[in-house]
Amino acid sequence: MPLPTERVPDSALEDLADRLDRTRAPRLTGETGWARGTDADALAALLDHWRHRFDWRAHEARILDLTWEESAGLRVVHQRSVEPGAPTVVLLHGWPDSVLRYERVLPLLRDLNVVVPALPGFPFATEGRGMDAAAMAALVGDALASLGYERYVLSGGDVGGDVAEQLAALHLERVGALHLTNVSPLHAVFADRSTLDAEALTYVDAAARWSRAEGAYIAVQSSKPHTLAVGLSDSPAGLAAWLFEKLHGWSDEPFAADDLLLWISAYWFTNSIGASFATYAEAAKPVPYVSTPTVLSLFAADTKPAPVSFAARFVNVQEVVAHERGGHFAAWERPDAYAQDVRKAVALAESRIASR
């Protein structure tokens, strides 16, 4: 991986520019707006911005300046607190993003020890091979132990939420609290309908309808990931279209063009899109229940949010914080609110220690 230990070579930037110059637009039928996928005009404008106005080197300098370390074979951003005995928080990203999901949260948590693992198969990871959430959880647990952390709070959503649940189940004694923006979507997939009440059944059916309407990416990434990976790894326009659709549709407000291209470029330059599909193709069965006290953040524009009663079947919900704004990438979209909720989980963990 060329990052984060060294700059992307000039030849890679030249190759990207050449590929963008030779982009062949598809022949489309019917409506070309967002209804059938990525809006054709919006994509054309984004690709033009990528080719002519996006300054990768400026963003790269900022990425390289993050406090990177390697621990037990895992690359992490490790922001150490200057305060002795400060609590430790682990921020776990999802798909289709990377450690950059938390770039705006890190400055808000400087009084804490913060670890942001680059999950295997995702941008910036030392391990280019993707794996399921349970295997990731084991690696993260080993890395945290190697860093000297015996107790910590886990925070995340999407794939990161799955990893958090798996890690809490694996090391119950180490995880003081959870902060989640969603419980694992796999709970709805594996739910025994005969045990569900009316509200849970309504949610499971709504999640299934969402998957039929919006989940084609799940179907292909879980069933034929290697076929898809060829096109997305070879075509920057194809990669941009695939990721732009999700970043646009799952966020509360539009991403700025530079922010979109930063996240897309992270996948392009690390050639990690194919490996990132592993969490879909090799999905681990979710753990039945995690007893770790949990703060659940509900952001209004997130995808298929589960009702609290459903979430409480699988995690020990102690506090619920509902936000009127924010979507699937809440840590990026609403960093202040996200950081405040992380602190609620830290306080929950600290109160457990004090009560012993």
Secondary structure, DSSP 8 states (H G I E B T S, - for coil): --TTTS---HHHHHHHHHHHHT-------S--SGGGSS-HHHHHHHHHHHHHT--HHHHHHHHHTS-EEEETTEEEEEE--SSTT--EEEEE--TT--GGGGTTTGGGGTTSEEEEE--TTSTT-S--S---HHHHHHHHHHHHHHTT-SSEEEEE-THHHHHHHHHHHHTTTTEEEEEESS--THHHHH--GGG--HHHHHHHHHHHHHHHHHTHHHHHHHHSHHHHHHHHHH-HHHHHHHHHHHHHHTSSS---HHHHHHHHHHHHHHT-HHHHTHHHHT-----S-EEEEEEEEEETTSSS---HHHHTTTEEEEEEEEESS--TTHHHHSHHHHHHHHHHHHHHHHHHHHT-
